[in-house]
Amino acid sequence: MTEVIGCGISGTRMNAWLKGAFTEEACWDAPIGTLPAGTVVIGLFDRKEITTLVDFIQSEFVQPQ
């Protein structure tokens, strides 16, 4: 979930929210500096903020099995 929020999904409406995604921060095993076609980087959050968001989502909305 952290990778999807941070790096987005190329060619879809899921934008990358990680600051420096692909250009300064590694995403999806792509080399740094290479922005895949169709990827929009919003770059609003750092990695710690995205991790905190994912932790919150999982604690509030994921049911234990």
CHARMM internal coordinates of N, CA and C (Angstrom, degrees):
IC EDIT
DIST 1 N 1 CA 1.4489
DIST 1 CA 1 C 1.5359
ANGL 1 N 1 CA 1 C 110.11
DIST 1 C 2 N 1.3309
ANGL 1 CA 1 C 2 N 115.93
DIHE 1 N 1 CA 1 C 2 N -38.04
DIST 2 N 2 CA 1.4687
ANGL 1 C 2 N 2 CA 120.06
DIHE 1 CA 1 C 2 N 2 CA 179.27
DIST 2 CA 2 C 1.5253
ANGL 2 N 2 CA 2 C 111.03
DIHE 1 C 2 N 2 CA 2 C -60.91
DIST 2 C 3 N 1.3157
ANGL 2 CA 2 C 3 N 116.71
DIHE 2 N 2 CA 2 C 3 N -41.91
DIST 3 N 3 CA 1.4666
ANGL 2 C 3 N 3 CA 121.31
DIHE 2 CA 2 C 3 N 3 CA -179.68
DIST 3 CA 3 C 1.5305
ANGL 3 N 3 CA 3 C 110.92
DIHE 2 C 3 N 3 CA 3 C -67.37
DIST 3 C 4 N 1.3024
ANGL 3 CA 3 C 4 N 117.50
DIHE 3 N 3 CA 3 C 4 N -40.15
DIST 4 N 4 CA 1.4668
ANGL 3 C 4 N 4 CA 121.15
DIHE 3 CA 3 C 4 N 4 CA -179.67
DIST 4 CA 4 C 1.5246
ANGL 4 N 4 CA 4 C 110.52
DIHE 3 C 4 N 4 CA 4 C -65.14
DIST 4 C 5 N 1.3163
ANGL 4 CA 4 C 5 N 117.58
DIHE 4 N 4 CA 4 C 5 N -46.58
DIST 5 N 5 CA 1.4676
ANGL 4 C 5 N 5 CA 120.22
DIHE 4 CA 4 C 5 N 5 CA 179.65
DIST 5 CA 5 C 1.5211
ANGL 5 N 5 CA 5 C 110.26
DIHE 4 C 5 N 5 CA 5 C -68.07
DIST 5 C 6 N 1.3128
ANGL 5 CA 5 C 6 N 116.98
DIHE 5 N 5 CA 5 C 6 N -46.43
DIST 6 N 6 CA 1.4586
ANGL 5 C 6 N 6 CA 120.69
DIHE 5 CA 5 C 6 N 6 CA -176.64
DIST 6 CA 6 C 1.5087
ANGL 6 N 6 CA 6 C 113.69
DIHE 5 C 6 N 6 CA 6 C -68.93
DIST 6 C 7 N 1.3270
ANGL 6 CA 6 C 7 N 117.41
DIHE 6 N 6 CA 6 C 7 N -43.06
DIST 7 N 7 CA 1.4666
ANGL 6 C 7 N 7 CA 121.58
DIHE 6 CA 6 C 7 N 7 CA -171.93
DIST 7 CA 7 C 1.5140
ANGL 7 N 7 CA 7 C 113.47
DIHE 6 C 7 N 7 CA 7 C -106.65
DIST 7 C 8 N 1.3131
ANGL 7 CA 7 C 8 N 117.78
DIHE 7 N 7 CA 7 C 8 N -8.58
DIST 8 N 8 CA 1.4524
ANGL 7 C 8 N 8 CA 120.20
DIHE 7 CA 7 C 8 N 8 CA -179.75
DIST 8 CA 8 C 1.5171
ANGL 8 N 8 CA 8 C 112.01
DIHE 7 C 8 N 8 CA 8 C 68.67
DIST 8 C 9 N 1.3224
ANGL 8 CA 8 C 9 N 115.53
DIHE 8 N 8 CA 8 C 9 N -173.27
DIST 9 N 9 CA 1.4600
ANGL 8 C 9 N 9 CA 122.32
DIHE 8 CA 8 C 9 N 9 CA 177.27
DIST 9 CA 9 C 1.5271
ANGL 9 N 9 CA 9 C 106.35
DIHE 8 C 9 N 9 CA 9 C -129.45
DIST 9 C 10 N 1.3193
ANGL 9 CA 9 C 10 N 115.69
DIHE 9 N 9 CA 9 C 10 N 112.60
DIST 10 N 10 CA 1.4680
ANGL 9 C 10 N 10 CA 121.39
DIHE 9 CA 9 C 10 N 10 CA -176.47
DIST 10 CA 10 C 1.5221
ANGL 10 N 10 CA 10 C 111.77
DIHE 9 C 10 N 10 CA 10 C -53.63
DIST 10 C 11 N 1.3227
ANGL 10 CA 10 C 11 N 115.38
DIHE 10 N 10 CA 10 C 11 N 138.66
DIST 11 N 11 CA 1.4539
ANGL 10 C 11 N 11 CA 121.00
DIHE 10 CA 10 C 11 N 11 CA 176.39
DIST 11 CA 11 C 1.5095
ANGL 11 N 11 CA 11 C 115.09
DIHE 10 C 11 N 11 CA 11 C 77.14
DIST 11 C 12 N 1.3411
ANGL 11 CA 11 C 12 N 117.33
DIHE 11 N 11 CA 11 C 12 N 6.32
DIST 12 N 12 CA 1.4702
ANGL 11 C 12 N 12 CA 120.64
DIHE 11 CA 11 C 12 N 12 CA 178.37
DIST 12 CA 12 C 1.5243
ANGL 12 N 12 CA 12 C 108.39
DIHE 11 C 12 N 12 CA 12 C -122.26
DIST 12 C 13 N 1.2945
ANGL 12 CA 12 C 13 N 115.81
DIHE 12 N 12 CA 12 C 13 N -178.61
DIST 13 N 13 CA 1.4630
ANGL 12 C 13 N 13 CA 119.99
DIHE 12 CA 12 C 13 N 13 CA 178.20
DIST 13 CA 13 C 1.5244
ANGL 13 N 13 CA 13 C 112.52
DIHE 12 C 13 N 13 CA 13 C -82.50
DIST 13 C 14 N 1.3563
ANGL 13 CA 13 C 14 N 117.73
DIHE 13 N 13 CA 13 C 14 N 0.38
DIST 14 N 14 CA 1.4629
ANGL 13 C 14 N 14 CA 121.09
DIHE 13 CA 13 C 14 N 14 CA 178.37
DIST 14 CA 14 C 1.5190
ANGL 14 N 14 CA 14 C 108.64
DIHE 13 C 14 N 14 CA 14 C -83.81
DIST 14 C 15 N 1.3331
ANGL 14 CA 14 C 15 N 115.63
DIHE 14 N 14 CA 14 C 15 N 99.46
DIST 15 N 15 CA 1.4595
ANGL 14 C 15 N 15 CA 122.38
DIHE 14 CA 14 C 15 N 15 CA -179.33
DIST 15 CA 15 C 1.5198
ANGL 15 N 15 CA 15 C 111.35
DIHE 14 C 15 N 15 CA 15 C -75.99
DIST 15 C 16 N 1.3177
ANGL 15 CA 15 C 16 N 116.16
DIHE 15 N 15 CA 15 C 16 N 162.35
DIST 16 N 16 CA 1.4618
ANGL 15 C 16 N 16 CA 122.50
DIHE 15 CA 15 C 16 N 16 CA 174.95
DIST 16 CA 16 C 1.5258
ANGL 16 N 16 CA 16 C 108.40
DIHE 15 C 16 N 16 CA 16 C -86.40
DIST 16 C 17 N 1.3278
ANGL 16 CA 16 C 17 N 116.76
DIHE 16 N 16 CA 16 C 17 N 125.61
DIST 17 N 17 CA 1.4593
ANGL 16 C 17 N 17 CA 121.45
DIHE 16 CA 16 C 17 N 17 CA -177.71
DIST 17 CA 17 C 1.5268
ANGL 17 N 17 CA 17 C 112.68
DIHE 16 C 17 N 17 CA 17 C -101.83
DIST 17 C 18 N 1.3162
ANGL 17 CA 17 C 18 N 117.37
DIHE 17 N 17 CA 17 C 18 N -4.53
DIST 18 N 18 CA 1.4598
ANGL 17 C 18 N 18 CA 122.40
DIHE 17 CA 17 C 18 N 18 CA -178.16
DIST 18 CA 18 C 1.5270
ANGL 18 N 18 CA 18 C 110.81
DIHE 17 C 18 N 18 CA 18 C -80.45
DIST 18 C 19 N 1.3303
ANGL 18 CA 18 C 19 N 116.56
DIHE 18 N 18 CA 18 C 19 N 129.98
DIST 19 N 19 CA 1.4682
ANGL 18 C 19 N 19 CA 120.59
DIHE 18 CA 18 C 19 N 19 CA 175.01
DIST 19 CA 19 C 1.5236
ANGL 19 N 19 CA 19 C 109.02
DIHE 18 C 19 N 19 CA 19 C -60.00
DIST 19 C 20 N 1.3215
ANGL 19 CA 19 C 20 N 116.96
DIHE 19 N 19 CA 19 C 20 N 127.27
DIST 20 N 20 CA 1.4534
ANGL 19 C 20 N 20 CA 121.41
DIHE 19 CA 19 C 20 N 20 CA 178.00
DIST 20 CA 20 C 1.5176
ANGL 20 N 20 CA 20 C 114.86
DIHE 19 C 20 N 20 CA 20 C 74.65
DIST 20 C 21 N 1.3372
ANGL 20 CA 20 C 21 N 116.80
DIHE 20 N 20 CA 20 C 21 N 17.59
DIST 21 N 21 CA 1.4672
ANGL 20 C 21 N 21 CA 119.84
DIHE 20 CA 20 C 21 N 21 CA 179.74
DIST 21 CA 21 C 1.5221
ANGL 21 N 21 CA 21 C 110.10
DIHE 20 C 21 N 21 CA 21 C -55.09
DIST 21 C 22 N 1.3110
ANGL 21 CA 21 C 22 N 116.07
DIHE 21 N 21 CA 21 C 22 N 130.24
DIST 22 N 22 CA 1.4679
ANGL 21 C 22 N 22 CA 126.11
DIHE 21 CA 21 C 22 N 22 CA 179.54
DIST 22 CA 22 C 1.5271
ANGL 22 N 22 CA 22 C 113.60
DIHE 21 C 22 N 22 CA 22 C 73.08
DIST 22 C 23 N 1.3197
ANGL 22 CA 22 C 23 N 118.88
DIHE 22 N 22 CA 22 C 23 N -33.17
DIST 23 N 23 CA 1.4704
ANGL 22 C 23 N 23 CA 120.00
DIHE 22 CA 22 C 23 N 23 CA -177.42
DIST 23 CA 23 C 1.5277
ANGL 23 N 23 CA 23 C 112.43
DIHE 22 C 23 N 23 CA 23 C -92.42
DIST 23 C 24 N 1.3394
ANGL 23 CA 23 C 24 N 117.05
DIHE 23 N 23 CA 23 C 24 N -31.97
DIST 24 N 24 CA 1.4618
ANGL 23 C 24 N 24 CA 121.33
DIHE 23 CA 23 C 24 N 24 CA 179.42
DIST 24 CA 24 C 1.5312
ANGL 24 N 24 CA 24 C 112.17
DIHE 23 C 24 N 24 CA 24 C -126.74
DIST 24 C 25 N 1.3176
ANGL 24 CA 24 C 25 N 117.07
DIHE 24 N 24 CA 24 C 25 N -22.13
DIST 25 N 25 CA 1.4643
ANGL 24 C 25 N 25 CA 123.66
DIHE 24 CA 24 C 25 N 25 CA -179.18
DIST 25 CA 25 C 1.5285
ANGL 25 N 25 CA 25 C 108.91
DIHE 24 C 25 N 25 CA 25 C -120.80
DIST 25 C 26 N 1.3164
ANGL 25 CA 25 C 26 N 117.24
DIHE 25 N 25 CA 25 C 26 N 134.47
DIST 26 N 26 CA 1.4618
ANGL 25 C 26 N 26 CA 121.13
DIHE 25 CA 25 C 26 N 26 CA -179.78
DIST 26 CA 26 C 1.5291
ANGL 26 N 26 CA 26 C 110.72
DIHE 25 C 26 N 26 CA 26 C -68.18
DIST 26 C 27 N 1.3301
ANGL 26 CA 26 C 27 N 115.26
DIHE 26 N 26 CA 26 C 27 N 139.02
DIST 27 N 27 CA 1.4597
ANGL 26 C 27 N 27 CA 122.47
DIHE 26 CA 26 C 27 N 27 CA 178.43
DIST 27 CA 27 C 1.5177
ANGL 27 N 27 CA 27 C 110.08
DIHE 26 C 27 N 27 CA 27 C -139.53
DIST 27 C 28 N 1.3351
ANGL 27 CA 27 C 28 N 115.45
DIHE 27 N 27 CA 27 C 28 N 134.52
DIST 28 N 28 CA 1.4620
ANGL 27 C 28 N 28 CA 121.73
DIHE 27 CA 27 C 28 N 28 CA 173.68
DIST 28 CA 28 C 1.5257
ANGL 28 N 28 CA 28 C 113.00
DIHE 27 C 28 N 28 CA 28 C 51.50
DIST 28 C 29 N 1.3007
ANGL 28 CA 28 C 29 N 118.75
DIHE 28 N 28 CA 28 C 29 N 35.10
DIST 29 N 29 CA 1.4649
ANGL 28 C 29 N 29 CA 123.80
DIHE 28 CA 28 C 29 N 29 CA 179.04
DIST 29 CA 29 C 1.5274
ANGL 29 N 29 CA 29 C 113.50
DIHE 28 C 29 N 29 CA 29 C 61.24
DIST 29 C 30 N 1.3196
ANGL 29 CA 29 C 30 N 117.66
DIHE 29 N 29 CA 29 C 30 N 16.65
DIST 30 N 30 CA 1.4722
ANGL 29 C 30 N 30 CA 121.43
DIHE 29 CA 29 C 30 N 30 CA 176.49
DIST 30 CA 30 C 1.5221
ANGL 30 N 30 CA 30 C 108.57
DIHE 29 C 30 N 30 CA 30 C -83.41
DIST 30 C 31 N 1.3264
ANGL 30 CA 30 C 31 N 117.36
DIHE 30 N 30 CA 30 C 31 N 148.13
DIST 31 N 31 CA 1.4580
ANGL 30 C 31 N 31 CA 118.80
DIHE 30 CA 30 C 31 N 31 CA 177.29
DIST 31 CA 31 C 1.5349
ANGL 31 N 31 CA 31 C 111.21
DIHE 30 C 31 N 31 CA 31 C -64.03
DIST 31 C 32 N 1.3248
ANGL 31 CA 31 C 32 N 116.04
DIHE 31 N 31 CA 31 C 32 N 142.91
DIST 32 N 32 CA 1.4690
ANGL 31 C 32 N 32 CA 120.16
DIHE 31 CA 31 C 32 N 32 CA 178.90
DIST 32 CA 32 C 1.5269
ANGL 32 N 32 CA 32 C 108.16
DIHE 31 C 32 N 32 CA 32 C -62.50
DIST 32 C 33 N 1.3167
ANGL 32 CA 32 C 33 N 115.40
DIHE 32 N 32 CA 32 C 33 N 136.30
DIST 33 N 33 CA 1.4546
ANGL 32 C 33 N 33 CA 121.59
DIHE 32 CA 32 C 33 N 33 CA 179.29
DIST 33 CA 33 C 1.5130
ANGL 33 N 33 CA 33 C 113.22
DIHE 32 C 33 N 33 CA 33 C 103.45
DIST 33 C 34 N 1.3285
ANGL 33 CA 33 C 34 N 116.65
DIHE 33 N 33 CA 33 C 34 N -11.45
DIST 34 N 34 CA 1.4613
ANGL 33 C 34 N 34 CA 120.64
DIHE 33 CA 33 C 34 N 34 CA -178.37
DIST 34 CA 34 C 1.5133
ANGL 34 N 34 CA 34 C 109.62
DIHE 33 C 34 N 34 CA 34 C -106.15
DIST 34 C 35 N 1.3127
ANGL 34 CA 34 C 35 N 117.01
DIHE 34 N 34 CA 34 C 35 N 111.25
DIST 35 N 35 CA 1.4603
ANGL 34 C 35 N 35 CA 121.63
DIHE 34 CA 34 C 35 N 35 CA 178.30
DIST 35 CA 35 C 1.5236
ANGL 35 N 35 CA 35 C 107.96
DIHE 34 C 35 N 35 CA 35 C -96.01
DIST 35 C 36 N 1.3321
ANGL 35 CA 35 C 36 N 117.88
DIHE 35 N 35 CA 35 C 36 N 116.17
DIST 36 N 36 CA 1.4645
ANGL 35 C 36 N 36 CA 120.18
DIHE 35 CA 35 C 36 N 36 CA -178.85
DIST 36 CA 36 C 1.5322
ANGL 36 N 36 CA 36 C 111.81
DIHE 35 C 36 N 36 CA 36 C -61.20
DIST 36 C 37 N 1.3176
ANGL 36 CA 36 C 37 N 115.69
DIHE 36 N 36 CA 36 C 37 N 146.42
DIST 37 N 37 CA 1.4659
ANGL 36 C 37 N 37 CA 120.74
DIHE 36 CA 36 C 37 N 37 CA 177.33
DIST 37 CA 37 C 1.5239
ANGL 37 N 37 CA 37 C 109.42
DIHE 36 C 37 N 37 CA 37 C -58.13
DIST 37 C 38 N 1.3115
ANGL 37 CA 37 C 38 N 116.20
DIHE 37 N 37 CA 37 C 38 N 139.80
DIST 38 N 38 CA 1.4563
ANGL 37 C 38 N 38 CA 120.77
DIHE 37 CA 37 C 38 N 38 CA 178.08
DIST 38 CA 38 C 1.5120
ANGL 38 N 38 CA 38 C 114.49
DIHE 37 C 38 N 38 CA 38 C 82.65
DIST 38 C 39 N 1.3359
ANGL 38 CA 38 C 39 N 117.93
DIHE 38 N 38 CA 38 C 39 N 5.39
DIST 39 N 39 CA 1.4572
ANGL 38 C 39 N 39 CA 121.13
DIHE 38 CA 38 C 39 N 39 CA -179.99
DIST 39 CA 39 C 1.5228
ANGL 39 N 39 CA 39 C 109.61
DIHE 38 C 39 N 39 CA 39 C -97.69
DIST 39 C 40 N 1.3154
ANGL 39 CA 39 C 40 N 115.74
DIHE 39 N 39 CA 39 C 40 N 129.17
DIST 40 N 40 CA 1.4603
ANGL 39 C 40 N 40 CA 121.77
DIHE 39 CA 39 C 40 N 40 CA 176.15
DIST 40 CA 40 C 1.5243
ANGL 40 N 40 CA 40 C 107.18
DIHE 39 C 40 N 40 CA 40 C -109.70
DIST 40 C 41 N 1.3307
ANGL 40 CA 40 C 41 N 116.46
DIHE 40 N 40 CA 40 C 41 N 124.09
DIST 41 N 41 CA 1.4674
ANGL 40 C 41 N 41 CA 121.11
DIHE 40 CA 40 C 41 N 41 CA 179.52
DIST 41 CA 41 C 1.5253
ANGL 41 N 41 CA 41 C 108.64
DIHE 40 C 41 N 41 CA 41 C -103.67
DIST 41 C 42 N 1.3303
ANGL 41 CA 41 C 42 N 116.04
DIHE 41 N 41 CA 41 C 42 N 114.17
DIST 42 N 42 CA 1.4602
ANGL 41 C 42 N 42 CA 121.86
DIHE 41 CA 41 C 42 N 42 CA 175.90
DIST 42 CA 42 C 1.5276
ANGL 42 N 42 CA 42 C 108.88
DIHE 41 C 42 N 42 CA 42 C -79.83
DIST 42 C 43 N 1.3364
ANGL 42 CA 42 C 43 N 116.60
DIHE 42 N 42 CA 42 C 43 N -43.04
DIST 43 N 43 CA 1.4586
ANGL 42 C 43 N 43 CA 121.88
DIHE 42 CA 42 C 43 N 43 CA 174.94
DIST 43 CA 43 C 1.5126
ANGL 43 N 43 CA 43 C 115.29
DIHE 42 C 43 N 43 CA 43 C 64.01
DIST 43 C 44 N 1.3021
ANGL 43 CA 43 C 44 N 117.13
DIHE 43 N 43 CA 43 C 44 N 43.97
DIST 44 N 44 CA 1.4626
ANGL 43 C 44 N 44 CA 121.06
DIHE 43 CA 43 C 44 N 44 CA -176.62
DIST 44 CA 44 C 1.5261
ANGL 44 N 44 CA 44 C 113.53
DIHE 43 C 44 N 44 CA 44 C -92.01
DIST 44 C 45 N 1.3428
ANGL 44 CA 44 C 45 N 118.37
DIHE 44 N 44 CA 44 C 45 N -25.27
DIST 45 N 45 CA 1.4573
ANGL 44 C 45 N 45 CA 121.87
DIHE 44 CA 44 C 45 N 45 CA -173.31
DIST 45 CA 45 C 1.5242
ANGL 45 N 45 CA 45 C 112.17
DIHE 44 C 45 N 45 CA 45 C -123.07
DIST 45 C 46 N 1.3403
ANGL 45 CA 45 C 46 N 116.53
DIHE 45 N 45 CA 45 C 46 N 150.19
DIST 46 N 46 CA 1.4610
ANGL 45 C 46 N 46 CA 119.59
DIHE 45 CA 45 C 46 N 46 CA 171.97
DIST 46 CA 46 C 1.5321
ANGL 46 N 46 CA 46 C 108.11
DIHE 45 C 46 N 46 CA 46 C -88.52
DIST 46 C 47 N 1.3232
ANGL 46 CA 46 C 47 N 116.73
DIHE 46 N 46 CA 46 C 47 N 172.94
DIST 47 N 47 CA 1.4641
ANGL 46 C 47 N 47 CA 121.13
DIHE 46 CA 46 C 47 N 47 CA -173.76
DIST 47 CA 47 C 1.5395
ANGL 47 N 47 CA 47 C 111.44
DIHE 46 C 47 N 47 CA 47 C -61.08
DIST 47 C 48 N 1.3245
ANGL 47 CA 47 C 48 N 118.09
DIHE 47 N 47 CA 47 C 48 N -38.82
DIST 48 N 48 CA 1.4700
ANGL 47 C 48 N 48 CA 121.05
DIHE 47 CA 47 C 48 N 48 CA 179.56
DIST 48 CA 48 C 1.5326
ANGL 48 N 48 CA 48 C 111.03
DIHE 47 C 48 N 48 CA 48 C -63.87
DIST 48 C 49 N 1.3168
ANGL 48 CA 48 C 49 N 117.56
DIHE 48 N 48 CA 48 C 49 N -40.75
DIST 49 N 49 CA 1.4652
ANGL 48 C 49 N 49 CA 120.45
DIHE 48 CA 48 C 49 N 49 CA 179.16
DIST 49 CA 49 C 1.5308
ANGL 49 N 49 CA 49 C 111.44
DIHE 48 C 49 N 49 CA 49 C -65.72
DIST 49 C 50 N 1.3173
ANGL 49 CA 49 C 50 N 117.15
DIHE 49 N 49 CA 49 C 50 N -38.26
DIST 50 N 50 CA 1.4604
ANGL 49 C 50 N 50 CA 120.03
DIHE 49 CA 49 C 50 N 50 CA 177.92
DIST 50 CA 50 C 1.5245
ANGL 50 N 50 CA 50 C 110.08
DIHE 49 C 50 N 50 CA 50 C -67.64
DIST 50 C 51 N 1.3229
ANGL 50 CA 50 C 51 N 117.82
DIHE 50 N 50 CA 50 C 51 N -41.04
DIST 51 N 51 CA 1.4617
ANGL 50 C 51 N 51 CA 121.19
DIHE 50 CA 50 C 51 N 51 CA 177.23
DIST 51 CA 51 C 1.5277
ANGL 51 N 51 CA 51 C 110.63
DIHE 50 C 51 N 51 CA 51 C -60.99
DIST 51 C 52 N 1.3193
ANGL 51 CA 51 C 52 N 117.16
DIHE 51 N 51 CA 51 C 52 N -41.51
DIST 52 N 52 CA 1.4640
ANGL 51 C 52 N 52 CA 121.91
DIHE 51 CA 51 C 52 N 52 CA 177.92
DIST 52 CA 52 C 1.5244
ANGL 52 N 52 CA 52 C 110.50
DIHE 51 C 52 N 52 CA 52 C -63.16
DIST 52 C 53 N 1.3225
ANGL 52 CA 52 C 53 N 117.18
DIHE 52 N 52 CA 52 C 53 N -42.22
DIST 53 N 53 CA 1.4624
ANGL 52 C 53 N 53 CA 121.49
DIHE 52 CA 52 C 53 N 53 CA 178.02
DIST 53 CA 53 C 1.5311
ANGL 53 N 53 CA 53 C 111.05
DIHE 52 C 53 N 53 CA 53 C -61.90
DIST 53 C 54 N 1.3278
ANGL 53 CA 53 C 54 N 117.22
DIHE 53 N 53 CA 53 C 54 N -46.38
DIST 54 N 54 CA 1.4648
ANGL 53 C 54 N 54 CA 121.25
DIHE 53 CA 53 C 54 N 54 CA 179.43
DIST 54 CA 54 C 1.5288
ANGL 54 N 54 CA 54 C 110.23
DIHE 53 C 54 N 54 CA 54 C -63.14
DIST 54 C 55 N 1.3217
ANGL 54 CA 54 C 55 N 118.11
DIHE 54 N 54 CA 54 C 55 N -42.30
DIST 55 N 55 CA 1.4683
ANGL 54 C 55 N 55 CA 121.25
DIHE 54 CA 54 C 55 N 55 CA 177.17
DIST 55 CA 55 C 1.5241
ANGL 55 N 55 CA 55 C 110.94
DIHE 54 C 55 N 55 CA 55 C -58.12
DIST 55 C 56 N 1.3300
ANGL 55 CA 55 C 56 N 116.26
DIHE 55 N 55 CA 55 C 56 N -43.05
DIST 56 N 56 CA 1.4622
ANGL 55 C 56 N 56 CA 120.91
DIHE 55 CA 55 C 56 N 56 CA 178.95
DIST 56 CA 56 C 1.5324
ANGL 56 N 56 CA 56 C 110.86
DIHE 55 C 56 N 56 CA 56 C -63.71
DIST 56 C 57 N 1.3255
ANGL 56 CA 56 C 57 N 117.16
DIHE 56 N 56 CA 56 C 57 N -48.32
DIST 57 N 57 CA 1.4643
ANGL 56 C 57 N 57 CA 121.23
DIHE 56 CA 56 C 57 N 57 CA -179.82
DIST 57 CA 57 C 1.5216
ANGL 57 N 57 CA 57 C 110.05
DIHE 56 C 57 N 57 CA 57 C -57.81
DIST 57 C 58 N 1.3132
ANGL 57 CA 57 C 58 N 117.07
DIHE 57 N 57 CA 57 C 58 N -46.25
DIST 58 N 58 CA 1.4601
ANGL 57 C 58 N 58 CA 120.25
DIHE 57 CA 57 C 58 N 58 CA -178.71
DIST 58 CA 58 C 1.5181
ANGL 58 N 58 CA 58 C 112.58
DIHE 57 C 58 N 58 CA 58 C -66.35
DIST 58 C 59 N 1.3290
ANGL 58 CA 58 C 59 N 117.01
DIHE 58 N 58 CA 58 C 59 N -38.72
DIST 59 N 59 CA 1.4727
ANGL 58 C 59 N 59 CA 118.88
DIHE 58 CA 58 C 59 N 59 CA -179.16
DIST 59 CA 59 C 1.5225
ANGL 59 N 59 CA 59 C 112.42
DIHE 58 C 59 N 59 CA 59 C -72.72
DIST 59 C 60 N 1.3200
ANGL 59 CA 59 C 60 N 117.42
DIHE 59 N 59 CA 59 C 60 N -30.33
DIST 60 N 60 CA 1.4718
ANGL 59 C 60 N 60 CA 120.47
DIHE 59 CA 59 C 60 N 60 CA -175.98
DIST 60 CA 60 C 1.5307
ANGL 60 N 60 CA 60 C 113.72
DIHE 59 C 60 N 60 CA 60 C -93.28
DIST 60 C 61 N 1.3274
ANGL 60 CA 60 C 61 N 117.75
DIHE 60 N 60 CA 60 C 61 N -30.08
DIST 61 N 61 CA 1.4567
ANGL 60 C 61 N 61 CA 119.37
DIHE 60 CA 60 C 61 N 61 CA -168.87
DIST 61 CA 61 C 1.5212
ANGL 61 N 61 CA 61 C 115.65
DIHE 60 C 61 N 61 CA 61 C -121.71
DIST 61 C 62 N 1.3305
ANGL 61 CA 61 C 62 N 118.37
DIHE 61 N 61 CA 61 C 62 N -10.12
DIST 62 N 62 CA 1.4587
ANGL 61 C 62 N 62 CA 120.10
DIHE 61 CA 61 C 62 N 62 CA 179.30
DIST 62 CA 62 C 1.5245
ANGL 62 N 62 CA 62 C 108.29
DIHE 61 C 62 N 62 CA 62 C -96.39
DIST 62 C 63 N 1.3155
ANGL 62 CA 62 C 63 N 115.03
DIHE 62 N 62 CA 62 C 63 N 123.60
DIST 63 N 63 CA 1.4568
ANGL 62 C 63 N 63 CA 120.89
DIHE 62 CA 62 C 63 N 63 CA -178.84
DIST 63 CA 63 C 1.5284
ANGL 63 N 63 CA 63 C 109.77
DIHE 62 C 63 N 63 CA 63 C -80.99
DIST 63 C 64 N 1.3349
ANGL 63 CA 63 C 64 N 119.22
DIHE 63 N 63 CA 63 C 64 N 132.31
DIST 64 N 64 CA 1.4488
ANGL 63 C 64 N 64 CA 120.71
DIHE 63 CA 63 C 64 N 64 CA 174.59
DIST 64 CA 64 C 1.5239
ANGL 64 N 64 CA 64 C 110.21
DIHE 63 C 64 N 64 CA 64 C -64.20
DIST 64 C 65 N 1.3274
ANGL 64 CA 64 C 65 N 115.87
DIHE 64 N 64 CA 64 C 65 N 145.58
DIST 65 N 65 CA 1.4743
ANGL 64 C 65 N 65 CA 118.92
DIHE 64 CA 64 C 65 N 65 CA -178.39
DIST 65 CA 65 C 1.4945
ANGL 65 N 65 CA 65 C 111.64
DIHE 64 C 65 N 65 CA 65 C -102.22
END
COOR INIT
IC SEED 1 N 1 CA 1 C
IC BUILD
